[in-house]
Amino acid sequence: RLLEEVLLLVRNQVELRCQIIRKIVLSIKNIKMS
């Protein structure tokens, strides 16, 4: 039970970081293009 909740939390954190990294990468690409 507790383990499942911890896994869910970790997964959410990882997804959030992935989204942030993706945004940063897109921003960098946009800056280089312009």
Phi and psi restraints in degrees (range 20) as a CNS / XPLOR table:
assign (resid 1 and name C) (resid 2 and name N)
       (resid 2 and name CA) (resid 2 and name C) 1.0 -62.8 20.0 2
assign (resid 2 and name N) (resid 2 and name CA)
       (resid 2 and name C) (resid 3 and name N) 1.0 -41.0 20.0 2
assign (resid 2 and name C) (resid 3 and name N)
       (resid 3 and name CA) (resid 3 and name C) 1.0 -59.6 20.0 2
assign (resid 3 and name N) (resid 3 and name CA)
       (resid 3 and name C) (resid 4 and name N) 1.0 -41.9 20.0 2
assign (resid 3 and name C) (resid 4 and name N)
       (resid 4 and name CA) (resid 4 and name C) 1.0 -61.2 20.0 2
assign (resid 4 and name N) (resid 4 and name CA)
       (resid 4 and name C) (resid 5 and name N) 1.0 -42.5 20.0 2
assign (resid 4 and name C) (resid 5 and name N)
       (resid 5 and name CA) (resid 5 and name C) 1.0 -64.7 20.0 2
assign (resid 5 and name N) (resid 5 and name CA)
       (resid 5 and name C) (resid 6 and name N) 1.0 -40.7 20.0 2
assign (resid 5 and name C) (resid 6 and name N)
       (resid 6 and name CA) (resid 6 and name C) 1.0 -63.6 20.0 2
assign (resid 6 and name N) (resid 6 and name CA)
       (resid 6 and name C) (resid 7 and name N) 1.0 -42.5 20.0 2
assign (resid 6 and name C) (resid 7 and name N)
       (resid 7 and name CA) (resid 7 and name C) 1.0 -62.3 20.0 2
assign (resid 7 and name N) (resid 7 and name CA)
       (resid 7 and name C) (resid 8 and name N) 1.0 -39.9 20.0 2
assign (resid 7 and name C) (resid 8 and name N)
       (resid 8 and name CA) (resid 8 and name C) 1.0 -63.2 20.0 2
assign (resid 8 and name N) (resid 8 and name CA)
       (resid 8 and name C) (resid 9 and name N) 1.0 -44.0 20.0 2
assign (resid 8 and name C) (resid 9 and name N)
       (resid 9 and name CA) (resid 9 and name C) 1.0 -60.1 20.0 2
assign (resid 9 and name N) (resid 9 and name CA)
       (resid 9 and name C) (resid 10 and name N) 1.0 -46.9 20.0 2
assign (resid 9 and name C) (resid 10 and name N)
       (resid 10 and name CA) (resid 10 and name C) 1.0 -61.4 20.0 2
assign (resid 10 and name N) (resid 10 and name CA)
       (resid 10 and name C) (resid 11 and name N) 1.0 -42.7 20.0 2
assign (resid 10 and name C) (resid 11 and name N)
       (resid 11 and name CA) (resid 11 and name C) 1.0 -62.3 20.0 2
assign (resid 11 and name N) (resid 11 and name CA)
       (resid 11 and name C) (resid 12 and name N) 1.0 -42.4 20.0 2
assign (resid 11 and name C) (resid 12 and name N)
       (resid 12 and name CA) (resid 12 and name C) 1.0 -61.3 20.0 2
assign (resid 12 and name N) (resid 12 and name CA)
       (resid 12 and name C) (resid 13 and name N) 1.0 -43.3 20.0 2
assign (resid 12 and name C) (resid 13 and name N)
       (resid 13 and name CA) (resid 13 and name C) 1.0 -60.7 20.0 2
assign (resid 13 and name N) (resid 13 and name CA)
       (resid 13 and name C) (resid 14 and name N) 1.0 -44.5 20.0 2
assign (resid 13 and name C) (resid 14 and name N)
       (resid 14 and name CA) (resid 14 and name C) 1.0 -62.8 20.0 2
assign (resid 14 and name N) (resid 14 and name CA)
       (resid 14 and name C) (resid 15 and name N) 1.0 -42.7 20.0 2
assign (resid 14 and name C) (resid 15 and name N)
       (resid 15 and name CA) (resid 15 and name C) 1.0 -63.9 20.0 2
assign (resid 15 and name N) (resid 15 and name CA)
       (resid 15 and name C) (resid 16 and name N) 1.0 -40.0 20.0 2
assign (resid 15 and name C) (resid 16 and name N)
       (resid 16 and name CA) (resid 16 and name C) 1.0 -61.8 20.0 2
assign (resid 16 and name N) (resid 16 and name CA)
       (resid 16 and name C) (resid 17 and name N) 1.0 -45.3 20.0 2
assign (resid 16 and name C) (resid 17 and name N)
       (resid 17 and name CA) (resid 17 and name C) 1.0 -62.7 20.0 2
assign (resid 17 and name N) (resid 17 and name CA)
       (resid 17 and name C) (resid 18 and name N) 1.0 -40.7 20.0 2
assign (resid 17 and name C) (resid 18 and name N)
       (resid 18 and name CA) (resid 18 and name C) 1.0 -61.6 20.0 2
assign (resid 18 and name N) (resid 18 and name CA)
       (resid 18 and name C) (resid 19 and name N) 1.0 -42.4 20.0 2
assign (resid 18 and name C) (resid 19 and name N)
       (resid 19 and name CA) (resid 19 and name C) 1.0 -62.4 20.0 2
assign (resid 19 and name N) (resid 19 and name CA)
       (resid 19 and name C) (resid 20 and name N) 1.0 -44.0 20.0 2
assign (resid 19 and name C) (resid 20 and name N)
       (resid 20 and name CA) (resid 20 and name C) 1.0 -62.6 20.0 2
assign (resid 20 and name N) (resid 20 and name CA)
       (resid 20 and name C) (resid 21 and name N) 1.0 -46.1 20.0 2
assign (resid 20 and name C) (resid 21 and name N)
       (resid 21 and name CA) (resid 21 and name C) 1.0 -61.8 20.0 2
assign (resid 21 and name N) (resid 21 and name CA)
       (resid 21 and name C) (resid 22 and name N) 1.0 -40.8 20.0 2
assign (resid 21 and name C) (resid 22 and name N)
       (resid 22 and name CA) (resid 22 and name C) 1.0 -62.0 20.0 2
assign (resid 22 and name N) (resid 22 and name CA)
       (resid 22 and name C) (resid 23 and name N) 1.0 -43.0 20.0 2
assign (resid 22 and name C) (resid 23 and name N)
       (resid 23 and name CA) (resid 23 and name C) 1.0 -62.6 20.0 2
assign (resid 23 and name N) (resid 23 and name CA)
       (resid 23 and name C) (resid 24 and name N) 1.0 -42.4 20.0 2
assign (resid 23 and name C) (resid 24 and name N)
       (resid 24 and name CA) (resid 24 and name C) 1.0 -62.9 20.0 2
assign (resid 24 and name N) (resid 24 and name CA)
       (resid 24 and name C) (resid 25 and name N) 1.0 -44.8 20.0 2
assign (resid 24 and name C) (resid 25 and name N)
       (resid 25 and name CA) (resid 25 and name C) 1.0 -61.7 20.0 2
assign (resid 25 and name N) (resid 25 and name CA)
       (resid 25 and name C) (resid 26 and name N) 1.0 -42.9 20.0 2
assign (resid 25 and name C) (resid 26 and name N)
       (resid 26 and name CA) (resid 26 and name C) 1.0 -63.0 20.0 2
assign (resid 26 and name N) (resid 26 and name CA)
       (resid 26 and name C) (resid 27 and name N) 1.0 -41.0 20.0 2
assign (resid 26 and name C) (resid 27 and name N)
       (resid 27 and name CA) (resid 27 and name C) 1.0 -61.7 20.0 2
assign (resid 27 and name N) (resid 27 and name CA)
       (resid 27 and name C) (resid 28 and name N) 1.0 -44.7 20.0 2
assign (resid 27 and name C) (resid 28 and name N)
       (resid 28 and name CA) (resid 28 and name C) 1.0 -62.4 20.0 2
assign (resid 28 and name N) (resid 28 and name CA)
       (resid 28 and name C) (resid 29 and name N) 1.0 -42.8 20.0 2
assign (resid 28 and name C) (resid 29 and name N)
       (resid 29 and name CA) (resid 29 and name C) 1.0 -61.6 20.0 2
assign (resid 29 and name N) (resid 29 and name CA)
       (resid 29 and name C) (resid 30 and name N) 1.0 -42.7 20.0 2
assign (resid 29 and name C) (resid 30 and name N)
       (resid 30 and name CA) (resid 30 and name C) 1.0 -61.7 20.0 2
assign (resid 30 and name N) (resid 30 and name CA)
       (resid 30 and name C) (resid 31 and name N) 1.0 -42.3 20.0 2
assign (resid 30 and name C) (resid 31 and name N)
       (resid 31 and name CA) (resid 31 and name C) 1.0 -63.6 20.0 2
assign (resid 31 and name N) (resid 31 and name CA)
       (resid 31 and name C) (resid 32 and name N) 1.0 -41.9 20.0 2
assign (resid 31 and name C) (resid 32 and name N)
       (resid 32 and name CA) (resid 32 and name C) 1.0 -68.0 20.0 2
assign (resid 32 and name N) (resid 32 and name CA)
       (resid 32 and name C) (resid 33 and name N) 1.0 -35.3 20.0 2
assign (resid 32 and name C) (resid 33 and name N)
       (resid 33 and name CA) (resid 33 and name C) 1.0 -67.4 20.0 2
assign (resid 33 and name N) (resid 33 and name CA)
       (resid 33 and name C) (resid 34 and name N) 1.0 -40.2 20.0 2
